[in-house]
Amino acid sequence: MSETASFVDPVFLARFGLTRINAVDYFLHPLNPFRTKSKTSNEVLGMQGISIGTLMAWGTGNRPGPLSLEDGEEEFGLALSRLTGEQYELLPVTNAEGATHQQLAALFTIRHVYRKSHNQVRVLGIYYILEGVIYKSPTVRGLMKSHIARALDGLSDACDSLSVCARYDPTTGYVWKFEPPADEDEDGETFYTIKEKTRRKRRRVFDDRSTGERTLQEEEGVRALEAIDRILSRLSTSDVVVKGKPVV
């Protein structure tokens, strides 16, 4: 699946809204292409009537309800840690200083893990729910490719910009002139603009012929030059011409 794919269910959002209480339930939507095909521990707890909402309303044996949202999430996390298999965890909000309530309610981070024991988990994926749209977190490889592509594109543009400033003189070699000349042509194009267009249109022609091989036109040109050389050689030794002047 493409890393730019996404999923949204406007019917669910219009009917229930989206909060931290039902964010995981929204992710477990049957039509969500990101969810696993296996049965998760979240669904096992759901069949037992255990969710963040029910824990907030009724509490547990050790912590009778009603509970706050933070306490309900904590108790639900403890219930997940007692089970093994694939699970979806709603990660807590971190570094939220200065964020408004609307901003906090617009972004949810869900972690897909495989739990082997209470303390052993293997992360299978990270997902984001941003304003009701589910996205998959990009991989490190995808981020590196994107950064390298942007860097190479910037370097290519820089090389193109510098190439039109290069000047070559047989006595001094290459020099750089970064200030464009004041004179412009009739169309308002400077020398740098014209040179850049010419450089972009120019194409290098690669000759794949073997050494010594010529085309028919080249062969005719070589034979014509040889014939002219022979004529000039005979004229130079002829008695008719002396020092370039005819004999009178």
C-alpha positions as CSV (number, residue, x, y, z in Angstrom):
1,M,0.0,0.0,0.0
2,S,1.2,3.5,-0.8
3,E,2.6,5.6,2.0
4,T,0.4,8.4,0.8
5,A,-2.8,6.4,1.2
6,S,-5.4,7.5,3.8
7,F,-8.9,6.5,5.1
8,V,-11.8,8.5,6.4
9,D,-15.4,7.6,7.3
10,P,-17.6,10.7,7.3
11,V,-20.6,8.7,8.5
12,F,-18.8,7.6,11.7
13,L,-17.5,11.1,12.4
14,A,-20.9,12.8,11.8
15,R,-22.6,10.3,14.1
16,F,-20.2,9.8,17.0
17,G,-17.5,12.4,16.6
18,L,-13.9,11.7,17.3
19,T,-12.3,11.8,20.8
20,R,-9.7,9.8,22.7
21,I,-12.5,7.6,24.0
22,N,-13.4,6.2,20.5
23,A,-10.2,6.9,18.5
24,V,-9.1,3.2,18.6
25,D,-12.7,2.1,17.7
26,Y,-12.6,4.4,14.7
27,F,-9.3,2.9,13.6
28,L,-10.7,-0.6,13.9
29,H,-13.3,0.3,11.3
30,P,-14.0,-2.7,9.1
31,L,-13.2,-0.7,5.9
32,N,-10.0,0.8,7.2
33,P,-7.2,-0.7,4.9
34,F,-4.5,-0.1,7.6
35,R,-6.0,-2.4,10.2
36,T,-4.7,-5.9,10.6
37,K,-6.7,-8.9,9.4
38,S,-6.0,-10.8,12.7
39,K,-8.2,-10.5,15.7
40,T,-6.7,-7.9,18.1
41,S,-6.7,-7.7,21.9
42,N,-8.8,-4.6,21.6
43,E,-11.6,-6.6,20.0
44,V,-11.4,-9.2,22.7
45,L,-11.8,-6.6,25.4
46,G,-14.6,-5.0,23.4
47,M,-16.5,-8.3,23.4
48,Q,-16.1,-8.3,27.2
49,G,-17.6,-4.8,27.5
50,I,-14.2,-3.2,28.4
51,S,-13.3,0.1,26.8
52,I,-12.1,3.5,27.9
53,G,-15.7,4.7,28.1
54,T,-17.0,1.9,30.2
55,L,-14.0,2.1,32.5
56,M,-14.5,5.8,33.0
57,A,-18.2,5.2,33.9
58,W,-17.9,2.1,36.1
59,G,-14.2,1.9,37.1
60,T,-12.6,-1.3,38.2
61,G,-12.5,-3.4,41.3
62,N,-9.6,-1.4,42.7
63,R,-10.7,2.0,41.3
64,P,-14.4,2.5,41.4
65,G,-15.9,4.9,39.0
66,P,-16.4,7.4,37.7
67,L,-12.9,7.9,36.5
68,S,-11.2,10.7,34.6
69,L,-10.1,10.3,31.0
70,E,-6.4,9.8,32.1
71,D,-7.4,7.2,34.6
72,G,-9.6,5.4,32.1
73,E,-6.8,5.3,29.5
74,E,-4.4,3.9,32.2
75,E,-6.8,1.1,33.2
76,F,-7.5,0.2,29.6
77,G,-3.7,0.0,29.0
78,L,-3.3,-2.3,32.0
79,A,-6.1,-4.5,30.6
80,L,-4.3,-4.7,27.2
81,S,-0.9,-5.6,28.9
82,R,-2.5,-8.7,30.4
83,L,-3.2,-10.1,26.9
84,T,-0.9,-11.2,24.2
85,G,-1.1,-10.9,20.4
86,E,-1.6,-7.9,18.2
87,Q,-2.9,-4.7,19.9
88,Y,-3.5,-1.0,19.1
89,E,-2.4,1.5,21.7
90,L,-3.5,5.1,21.9
91,L,-0.3,7.0,22.8
92,P,-0.5,9.7,25.4
93,V,-0.2,13.4,24.4
94,T,3.4,14.6,24.9
95,N,5.0,18.1,24.5
96,A,1.5,19.7,24.4
97,E,2.4,22.9,26.2
98,G,0.7,25.9,24.6
99,A,-1.6,23.7,22.4
100,T,-5.3,24.5,22.5
101,H,-8.1,21.9,23.1
102,Q,-9.0,22.0,19.5
103,Q,-5.5,21.2,18.4
104,L,-5.2,18.3,20.9
105,A,-8.5,16.9,19.8
106,A,-7.5,17.0,16.1
107,L,-4.5,14.6,16.3
108,F,-4.3,11.1,17.7
109,T,-1.3,8.7,17.5
110,I,-2.0,5.0,17.5
111,R,0.7,2.3,17.8
112,H,0.3,-1.2,16.4
113,V,2.3,-3.7,18.5
114,Y,2.6,-7.4,18.9
115,R,2.8,-8.2,22.6
116,K,4.6,-11.3,23.7
117,S,4.4,-10.7,27.4
118,H,3.6,-7.9,29.9
119,N,6.9,-6.2,29.2
120,Q,7.9,-7.5,25.7
121,V,6.3,-5.8,22.7
122,R,7.4,-5.4,19.1
123,V,6.2,-2.3,17.2
124,L,4.6,-3.1,13.9
125,G,3.5,0.3,12.8
126,I,2.6,3.9,13.8
127,Y,-0.5,5.6,12.5
128,Y,-2.0,9.1,12.8
129,I,-5.5,10.3,12.9
130,L,-5.5,14.0,11.8
131,E,-8.9,15.7,11.8
132,G,-10.6,12.4,11.1
133,V,-8.3,11.2,8.4
134,I,-6.1,8.1,9.1
135,Y,-2.5,8.1,7.8
136,K,0.4,5.7,8.1
137,S,3.6,7.1,9.5
138,P,6.3,7.2,6.9
139,T,9.2,4.8,7.2
140,V,12.8,6.0,7.9
141,R,13.7,4.8,4.3
142,G,10.9,6.9,2.9
143,L,11.9,10.0,4.8
144,M,15.6,9.6,3.7
145,K,14.6,9.2,0.1
146,S,12.4,12.3,0.3
147,H,15.2,14.4,2.0
148,I,17.8,13.2,-0.5
149,A,15.6,13.9,-3.5
150,R,15.0,17.5,-2.2
151,A,18.7,18.0,-1.5
152,L,19.7,16.8,-5.0
153,D,17.0,19.0,-6.6
154,G,18.4,22.0,-4.8
155,L,22.0,21.2,-5.8
156,S,20.9,20.8,-9.4
157,D,19.2,24.2,-9.4
158,A,22.3,25.7,-7.8
159,C,24.6,24.2,-10.5
160,D,22.3,25.5,-13.2
161,S,22.4,29.0,-11.7
162,L,26.2,29.0,-11.4
163,S,26.9,27.5,-14.8
164,V,25.6,30.7,-16.6
165,C,28.1,32.8,-14.5
166,A,31.2,31.0,-15.7
167,R,33.5,32.8,-18.2
168,Y,36.5,31.2,-19.9
169,D,39.5,33.1,-21.1
170,P,42.6,31.3,-22.7
171,T,45.0,33.4,-20.7
172,T,43.3,33.4,-17.3
173,G,41.2,30.3,-17.4
174,Y,37.8,30.2,-15.9
175,V,36.4,33.1,-13.9
176,W,33.1,33.8,-12.2
177,K,30.9,36.9,-12.9
178,F,27.9,37.0,-10.6
179,E,26.7,40.4,-11.5
180,P,24.5,40.4,-14.7
181,P,25.3,43.0,-17.3
182,A,23.1,46.1,-17.5
183,D,22.4,45.8,-21.2
184,E,19.5,43.8,-22.4
185,D,18.2,42.8,-25.8
186,E,15.0,44.0,-27.4
187,D,13.0,41.3,-25.6
188,G,14.3,42.3,-22.2
189,E,16.5,39.2,-22.0
190,T,20.0,39.6,-20.5
191,F,23.1,37.8,-21.6
192,Y,22.7,35.3,-18.8
193,T,19.1,34.5,-19.7
194,I,20.1,33.9,-23.4
195,K,23.1,31.7,-22.4
196,E,21.0,29.7,-20.0
197,K,18.4,29.0,-22.8
198,T,21.1,28.1,-25.2
199,R,22.8,25.8,-22.7
200,R,19.5,24.0,-22.0
201,K,18.9,23.5,-25.7
202,R,22.3,22.2,-26.4
203,R,22.7,18.5,-26.5
204,R,25.9,16.4,-26.5
205,V,26.1,14.1,-29.5
206,F,27.8,10.8,-28.9
207,D,29.6,9.2,-31.8
208,D,29.4,5.4,-31.5
209,R,31.4,4.7,-34.7
210,S,34.7,2.9,-34.6
211,T,38.0,4.7,-35.1
212,G,38.6,5.6,-38.8
213,E,35.1,4.9,-39.9
214,R,33.6,7.7,-42.0
215,T,30.2,8.5,-43.6
216,L,29.8,8.8,-47.4
217,Q,29.8,12.6,-47.1
218,E,33.0,12.5,-45.1
219,E,34.7,10.2,-47.7
220,E,33.7,12.5,-50.5
221,G,35.2,15.4,-48.6
222,V,38.5,13.6,-48.0
223,R,38.8,12.6,-51.7
224,A,38.1,16.2,-52.8
225,L,40.8,17.6,-50.4
226,E,43.3,15.0,-51.7
227,A,42.6,15.9,-55.3
228,I,43.0,19.6,-54.6
229,D,46.4,18.9,-52.8
230,R,47.6,17.0,-55.9
231,I,46.6,19.9,-58.2
232,L,48.4,22.4,-56.0
233,S,51.5,20.2,-55.8
234,R,51.7,20.0,-59.6
235,L,51.2,23.7,-60.1
236,S,53.9,24.5,-57.6
237,T,56.5,22.6,-59.7
238,S,55.3,23.8,-63.0
239,D,57.3,26.1,-65.2
240,V,54.2,28.1,-66.0
241,V,54.1,29.6,-62.5
242,V,57.1,31.3,-61.0
243,K,56.8,32.9,-57.6
244,G,53.1,33.0,-58.1
245,K,53.2,35.0,-61.3
246,P,52.8,33.8,-64.9
247,V,55.9,34.0,-67.2
248,V,55.6,36.7,-69.9
